[in-house]
Amino acid sequence: MSGADRRAKLIIEAALFAAGRPLTVEEIRRITGLKKKSVEVFVEALSREYSARETSLEVGRFGDKCFMRLKPEYAQEVSQLAPREVPPGALKTLALIAYHQPVPQSMLVKLLGCRVYDHVKQLKEMGLISWEPYGNSKLLKTSERFADYFGIERGNKEAIREYLMRKLKI
């Protein structure tokens, strides 16, 4: 295998890992610039390599989608370690907390309504926010886990705001 082929296969492997979800052959083709057939060949090669290594991970295809995942026999054993996704409604609440922190919960209720109480509870359970008493309300701010979860520098409010502006295209 040439150096260019090896690099292309490694980029496909990295894409499957980083995505955390199945990718279509077309998505991989756009990332790598390879032809469809080459993507298919490299995914099959990765699948054989992972199988031969007898690891807890597998690479494969299901229809037009390619994936890297834990083998089912190992997934259950480590499921408590897998990051939970933030539900869309709670994500909006989290974005407001992150951007305006520290922010009174009462202000978020005025902006978003009573569902904020459920969102705050979810976010607290996920470890993404912390709070302290603030009169009859709570003063909300993001936690260190928030920074780790989104790959943002811990404790840097400006970095958090820049990240949100970039992601939300503000």
Beta strands, then each sheet from edge to edge (+ up, - down):
strand 1: 23-24
strand 2: 57-62
strand 3: 65-70
strand 4: 103-104
strand 5: 129-134
strand 6: 137-142
sheet 1: 1+ 3- 2+
sheet 2: 4+ 6- 5+
end
